[in-house]
Amino acid sequence: MYTLMSNKQYYDAICSGEICNTEGISSVVQPDKYKPVPDEPPNPTKIEEILKSVQSNDKNLEEVNLNNIQDIPIAMLTELCAAMKTNTHVRSFSLVATKSGDPIANAVADMLRENRSVQSLNIESNFISSTGLMAVLKAVRENATLTELRVDNQRQWPGDAVEMEMATVLEQCPSIVRFGYHFTQQGPRARAAQAMTRNNELRRQQKKR
């Protein structure tokens, strides 16, 4: 490939107003070199210790982060969600990339119906189906404490009905001011954006008082 420019060379020329990088104009285009991004270190959290702390309602435990721990038994995650029902100190509950499926989604839904301390819930990058997501969304309607919900990047696309339910939940739950999901349908996407704008405005007005 001769007399061509790479993207970087092109934007260098645009920014400077003149062609300052001539490599690729009179020679073969060279690929840009990018620095490798190192993998995230393994999550050091010990699930047994976290479970005991949640069960004892440890006042020093405000965040449960089990992200990227993929060998947690379903029974232990279910027990953890059950213990979270009565916990009054944990503010953030995150199960990203834990290979959680519908049984865990149902346990999370049961937790949301009773827990009144969790403000942030993240269950992204799991194997939860449309049925499991629908259970979580229905439970969110019964929870006025949650302000952040992230459910994106499941193994399968949840479908139109779930995306419509997401938009409805955001419209009916003004407490939610942060929502993590990339809509594929224009209708629910527009409704969700409008609801989030309203929810954040309501939150801003409440802080002023």
Secondary structure as GFF3:
##gff-version 3
##sequence-region A 1 209
A	DSSP	alpha_helix	7	16	.	.	.	ID=ss1
A	DSSP	alpha_helix	47	55	.	.	.	ID=ss2
A	DSSP	beta_strand	63	65	.	.	.	ID=ss3
A	DSSP	alpha_helix	74	84	.	.	.	ID=ss4
A	DSSP	beta_strand	92	94	.	.	.	ID=ss5
A	DSSP	alpha_helix	102	114	.	.	.	ID=ss6
A	DSSP	beta_strand	120	122	.	.	.	ID=ss7
A	DSSP	alpha_helix	130	140	.	.	.	ID=ss8
A	DSSP	beta_strand	148	150	.	.	.	ID=ss9
A	DSSP	alpha_helix	160	172	.	.	.	ID=ss10
A	DSSP	beta_strand	178	180	.	.	.	ID=ss11
A	DSSP	alpha_helix	186	208	.	.	.	ID=ss12
###
